[in-house]
Amino acid sequence: MILSKRPDIDKFLNGPPKGVRAAVIWGKDRSGVRERADRLAKSVTERPDDPFNVALLTEVEIEKGDGRLEEELSALSLMGGRRLVRLKLTGERAGPEKVAAEALTAHADGTLNSDCFLIVEAGALEKTSALRKAAEKADGCASIPIYEDEQGDVTRLVREALAADKVALAPDALQVFVSRLPKERGVARQEVERLVLFIGPGSNVTLSLAELGGFLGVEPEASLADAAQDAFGGRAAPAQSALRRARAEGEGGPAAVRALSQHLQRLRKAQALQSKGTDAQMAAKQVGVFWKNEKEFLRQLRAWSPAVLDVLQPELFEADRACKQTGSPDGLIAERMALSIAARARRLGL
């Protein structure tokens, strides 16, 4: 059977119905897959880390097709309680997926130990996948696809995670923070944990948007955003320094060029809003300009004309392409692009 709606998935993860002996949790977001698998494991057995009642297998261990997976699914509990078998597949080999599909079908039909539960974690499974077909067909198994979180899902995740540590964000700060988070759930949770430490666990503090700026300012992405703003503002030296700081923080040339492109697109979107009658300050807010950068953005918005930005756009495309070539000095390419933009900004009077 297939479970795709959030309420149905949550209900299942909190306690599978009687007669269901397996679940295949799959999707591109491996962190999200693992998180749901961990949650299901806790509902299936009281001790999900018990080495006597829980078997952890990888595709390498079942690749030979020697019956190892069926053996684990047939074994009886040594210490009492429900037995659990967890299998993690990377999707890099077709053989283990076929073996898993065959064992899953037998187990879902009750051929093996009916008191054992099987959890399979997998990547994005195609419609032709043998494992996916077996999971969707079997009544005793749930196929649970995990898709990238929507903004509402991420907002709920952040709010609940902060509340668990007795801290919070003001509504406008929450919106900005969520917009900056990566789509992968595991990385997003790490960012939330960093934020909790920044606020102070258990402090009952609600962070304002202005105060959140202190946290955002220490991220590598913030260095790139600073570099882009300085470049388009005609400040060559600060832009170069910010790029080198971002490089030291682990950000390469492609990310730097992308930050420059994003700043250009923000200017173009604001200009488009202005052409439809929106005043400059409101346009800046609508394209997501952080409040403390608004004055500088408006200054740039007055100087950079659509025609000049149209000329600059292909140069950024070319810089991005050059950065991604094998062996290219991507950091230097990004710096040269930023310095070129800064020089052009100076000629525009910035």
VMD Tcl script that draws the C-alpha trace (Angstrom):
set ca {
  {0.00 0.00 0.00}
  {1.05 3.59 -0.62}
  {1.05 6.31 2.03}
  {1.62 9.77 0.61}
  {-0.50 12.16 2.70}
  {1.17 13.66 5.75}
  {-1.59 12.73 8.27}
  {-1.58 9.12 7.04}
  {2.21 8.92 7.25}
  {2.29 10.42 10.74}
  {-0.37 7.99 11.95}
  {1.57 5.05 10.53}
  {4.91 6.16 11.97}
  {3.33 6.50 15.40}
  {2.22 2.85 15.26}
  {1.80 0.57 12.23}
  {-1.57 -1.23 12.06}
  {-1.78 -4.92 12.87}
  {-0.91 -7.09 9.90}
  {1.62 -4.67 8.43}
  {5.11 -6.11 8.84}
  {7.25 -3.87 6.65}
  {7.79 -0.35 5.38}
  {9.89 0.99 2.53}
  {10.71 4.64 3.15}
  {12.30 6.26 0.15}
  {13.13 9.61 -1.41}
  {15.80 12.01 -2.59}
  {16.10 13.65 0.84}
  {18.05 10.93 2.61}
  {18.03 12.87 5.88}
  {14.24 13.01 5.75}
  {14.10 9.28 4.99}
  {16.37 8.46 7.92}
  {14.41 10.68 10.29}
  {11.13 8.91 9.47}
  {12.80 5.50 9.71}
  {14.16 6.34 13.17}
  {10.73 7.48 14.26}
  {9.10 4.29 13.00}
  {11.75 2.15 14.68}
  {10.96 3.75 18.05}
  {7.27 2.95 17.64}
  {7.96 -0.66 16.62}
  {10.33 -1.60 19.45}
  {11.09 -0.14 22.86}
  {14.84 -0.55 22.31}
  {15.69 0.38 18.69}
  {19.42 0.19 19.48}
  {19.27 -3.26 21.12}
  {21.84 -5.45 19.29}
  {19.99 -8.65 20.30}
  {16.57 -7.66 18.94}
  {17.58 -5.29 16.16}
  {19.56 -6.23 13.04}
  {21.14 -3.48 10.94}
  {22.00 -4.46 7.38}
  {23.47 -2.69 4.36}
  {23.30 -3.57 0.67}
  {26.83 -4.96 0.82}
  {25.71 -7.62 3.31}
  {22.81 -8.84 1.16}
  {24.34 -8.34 -2.28}
  {25.45 -11.97 -2.59}
  {21.86 -13.16 -2.31}
  {22.86 -15.84 0.19}
  {19.68 -15.54 2.23}
  {21.10 -13.26 4.93}
  {18.09 -10.93 4.85}
  {15.56 -13.79 5.02}
  {17.58 -15.32 7.84}
  {17.34 -12.15 9.90}
  {13.62 -11.82 9.15}
  {13.04 -15.42 10.25}
  {14.99 -15.17 13.51}
  {13.08 -15.11 16.79}
  {13.51 -12.52 19.52}
  {16.10 -13.59 22.09}
  {15.14 -11.13 24.81}
  {11.39 -10.77 24.29}
  {9.62 -7.94 22.53}
  {9.23 -7.36 18.81}
  {12.20 -7.99 16.56}
  {13.28 -5.29 14.09}
  {15.37 -5.54 10.92}
  {16.62 -2.35 9.25}
  {18.09 -2.33 5.76}
  {19.78 0.69 4.19}
  {20.16 0.86 0.42}
  {22.15 3.49 -1.47}
  {20.65 2.68 -4.86}
  {24.06 2.32 -6.46}
  {23.58 -1.43 -7.06}
  {20.59 -3.12 -8.69}
  {21.29 -6.56 -7.19}
  {20.57 -5.73 -3.52}
  {17.34 -3.97 -4.47}
  {16.09 -7.13 -6.20}
  {17.08 -9.27 -3.21}
  {15.28 -6.86 -0.88}
  {12.15 -6.94 -3.06}
  {11.99 -10.74 -2.95}
  {12.50 -10.90 0.82}
  {10.00 -8.10 1.36}
  {7.30 -9.93 -0.60}
  {7.81 -13.13 1.39}
  {7.83 -11.29 4.72}
  {4.78 -9.14 3.94}
  {2.86 -12.33 3.10}
  {3.71 -13.76 6.52}
  {6.06 -16.48 5.24}
  {8.84 -15.51 7.66}
  {8.66 -14.43 11.33}
  {5.34 -12.55 11.44}
  {6.36 -10.81 14.67}
  {9.38 -9.19 13.03}
  {9.19 -5.75 11.41}
  {11.28 -4.73 8.40}
  {12.24 -1.12 7.64}
  {13.96 -0.43 4.33}
  {15.56 2.99 3.70}
  {16.18 3.83 0.05}
  {16.88 6.75 -2.24}
  {14.59 7.99 -4.99}
  {12.99 4.87 -6.47}
  {11.83 4.91 -10.08}
  {8.41 3.55 -11.02}
  {10.17 0.57 -12.56}
  {11.97 -0.26 -9.31}
  {11.35 -3.86 -8.20}
  {11.44 -2.80 -4.56}
  {8.95 0.00 -5.05}
  {6.58 -2.27 -6.99}
  {6.78 -4.95 -4.29}
  {6.11 -2.45 -1.50}
  {3.14 -0.87 -3.27}
  {1.61 -4.23 -4.15}
  {1.86 -5.95 -0.76}
  {-0.94 -5.47 1.78}
  {1.49 -6.17 4.60}
  {3.87 -3.38 3.59}
  {3.72 0.40 3.40}
  {5.49 2.35 0.66}
  {6.24 5.83 2.01}
  {7.70 8.37 -0.44}
  {9.48 11.31 1.18}
  {9.50 14.50 -0.86}
  {11.33 17.76 -0.24}
  {9.65 19.78 2.49}
  {7.36 22.62 1.49}
  {7.89 25.97 3.21}
  {5.00 25.28 5.57}
  {6.61 21.97 6.60}
  {9.95 23.68 7.26}
  {8.26 26.45 9.25}
  {6.48 23.87 11.40}
  {9.73 21.92 11.88}
  {11.59 25.04 13.03}
  {8.81 26.21 15.33}
  {8.46 22.81 17.00}
  {12.22 22.29 17.35}
  {12.67 25.72 18.96}
  {9.71 25.18 21.28}
  {11.25 21.91 22.49}
  {14.21 23.96 23.77}
  {11.94 26.73 25.11}
  {13.02 29.42 22.65}
  {11.25 31.04 19.69}
  {11.50 33.46 16.79}
  {9.28 36.47 16.17}
  {7.01 35.91 13.12}
  {9.08 38.07 10.75}
  {12.32 36.54 12.03}
  {10.89 33.05 11.55}
  {10.00 33.86 7.93}
  {13.52 35.13 7.17}
  {15.21 32.18 8.92}
  {13.08 29.61 7.09}
  {13.80 31.26 3.73}
  {17.54 30.80 4.36}
  {17.37 27.11 5.25}
  {18.51 24.37 2.85}
  {15.89 21.90 1.64}
  {17.59 18.83 3.09}
  {15.96 18.12 6.44}
  {19.09 16.88 8.21}
  {21.09 20.00 7.35}
  {18.10 22.19 8.26}
  {17.94 20.58 11.69}
  {21.64 21.28 12.21}
  {21.01 24.95 11.46}
  {18.14 24.99 13.96}
  {20.42 23.44 16.59}
  {23.00 26.16 15.92}
  {20.28 28.79 16.33}
  {19.16 27.28 19.65}
  {22.71 27.51 20.95}
  {22.90 31.12 19.74}
  {19.68 32.05 21.58}
  {20.35 29.93 24.66}
  {18.54 26.63 25.33}
  {15.78 26.90 27.92}
  {16.01 30.69 28.08}
  {12.37 31.35 27.02}
  {13.70 34.08 24.71}
  {11.87 35.10 21.53}
  {14.43 36.43 19.08}
  {13.51 39.51 17.03}
  {14.39 40.03 13.37}
  {17.08 42.55 14.30}
  {18.61 40.11 16.79}
  {18.49 37.30 14.23}
  {20.82 39.38 12.07}
  {23.59 38.65 14.56}
  {23.17 34.94 13.91}
  {22.81 35.18 10.12}
  {25.90 37.34 9.96}
  {28.17 34.48 11.01}
  {27.10 32.12 8.21}
  {29.32 31.55 5.15}
  {26.37 32.53 2.95}
  {26.29 35.89 4.72}
  {29.86 36.55 3.59}
  {28.81 35.90 0.00}
  {25.77 38.16 0.36}
  {28.03 40.88 1.76}
  {30.42 40.41 -1.15}
  {27.62 40.77 -3.70}
  {26.23 43.87 -2.03}
  {29.68 45.47 -1.85}
  {30.43 44.63 -5.48}
  {27.19 46.16 -6.78}
  {27.78 49.10 -4.46}
  {31.17 49.89 -5.99}
  {33.24 48.79 -2.99}
  {35.91 46.57 -4.56}
  {38.17 45.95 -1.54}
  {35.39 44.94 0.90}
  {33.85 42.70 -1.80}
  {37.18 40.94 -2.34}
  {37.69 40.52 1.42}
  {34.21 39.06 1.86}
  {34.80 36.56 -0.96}
  {38.07 35.42 0.57}
  {36.38 35.11 3.97}
  {33.66 32.97 2.40}
  {36.31 30.83 0.70}
  {37.99 30.27 4.08}
  {34.58 29.22 5.41}
  {34.28 26.58 2.68}
  {32.38 28.39 -0.10}
  {33.85 28.05 -3.59}
  {33.74 30.14 -6.73}
  {30.43 28.79 -8.10}
  {28.64 29.79 -4.89}
  {30.21 33.25 -5.06}
  {29.11 33.82 -8.66}
  {25.66 32.53 -7.74}
  {25.45 35.12 -4.96}
  {26.34 37.86 -7.45}
  {23.68 36.57 -9.85}
  {21.07 36.46 -7.08}
  {21.79 40.08 -6.18}
  {21.40 41.08 -9.82}
  {18.10 39.21 -10.05}
  {16.88 40.94 -6.89}
  {17.60 44.32 -8.49}
  {15.79 43.28 -11.68}
  {12.74 42.03 -9.80}
  {12.56 45.25 -7.82}
  {12.76 47.25 -11.05}
  {9.94 45.14 -12.53}
  {7.78 45.86 -9.47}
  {8.54 49.58 -9.81}
  {7.45 49.51 -13.45}
  {4.06 48.25 -12.24}
  {3.64 51.10 -9.79}
  {5.20 49.71 -6.60}
  {7.30 52.27 -4.72}
  {11.01 51.46 -4.28}
  {10.90 50.75 -0.56}
  {8.00 48.32 -0.87}
  {9.67 46.67 -3.88}
  {12.80 46.10 -1.80}
  {10.75 44.43 0.92}
  {8.92 42.23 -1.58}
  {12.16 40.88 -3.10}
  {13.44 39.88 0.35}
  {15.98 42.59 1.16}
  {17.01 42.40 4.82}
  {15.94 45.54 6.67}
  {19.45 46.68 7.60}
  {20.52 46.47 3.92}
  {17.50 48.34 2.58}
  {19.12 51.80 2.39}
  {22.09 50.47 0.40}
  {19.83 48.42 -1.88}
  {17.72 51.46 -2.70}
  {20.87 53.40 -3.53}
  {21.90 50.69 -5.97}
  {18.39 50.41 -7.39}
  {18.58 54.06 -8.46}
  {21.96 53.62 -10.16}
  {21.72 50.28 -11.95}
  {19.43 50.57 -14.96}
  {17.72 47.53 -16.54}
  {19.79 48.03 -19.71}
  {23.09 47.85 -17.79}
  {21.96 44.76 -15.87}
  {20.98 43.10 -19.16}
  {24.54 43.58 -20.41}
  {26.00 42.19 -17.18}
  {23.83 39.05 -17.06}
  {25.64 37.09 -19.84}
  {28.99 37.86 -18.18}
  {27.76 36.23 -14.98}
  {26.55 33.20 -16.95}
  {30.00 32.87 -18.53}
  {31.74 33.24 -15.15}
  {29.51 30.53 -13.69}
  {30.34 28.20 -16.58}
  {34.07 28.90 -16.24}
  {34.00 28.23 -12.47}
  {32.52 24.76 -13.01}
  {35.19 23.57 -15.44}
  {37.55 20.95 -14.03}
  {40.73 22.45 -12.67}
  {39.60 26.05 -13.09}
  {40.76 28.70 -10.57}
  {37.14 29.28 -9.55}
  {37.99 31.51 -6.61}
  {39.98 33.89 -8.79}
  {37.27 33.88 -11.48}
  {34.67 34.91 -8.90}
  {36.93 37.64 -7.51}
  {37.60 39.00 -10.99}
  {33.85 39.08 -11.69}
  {33.16 40.91 -8.43}
  {35.89 43.46 -9.10}
  {34.54 44.02 -12.61}
  {31.06 44.69 -11.21}
  {32.47 47.05 -8.58}
  {34.35 49.01 -11.24}
  {31.18 49.30 -13.32}
  {29.27 50.44 -10.24}
  {31.84 53.17 -9.67}
  {31.35 54.39 -13.24}
  {27.60 54.58 -12.49}
  {28.34 56.97 -9.62}
  {28.14 54.50 -6.72}
}
mol new
graphics top color blue
foreach p $ca { graphics top sphere $p radius 0.5 }
foreach p [lrange $ca 0 end-1] q [lrange $ca 1 end] { graphics top cylinder $p $q radius 0.2 }
display resetview
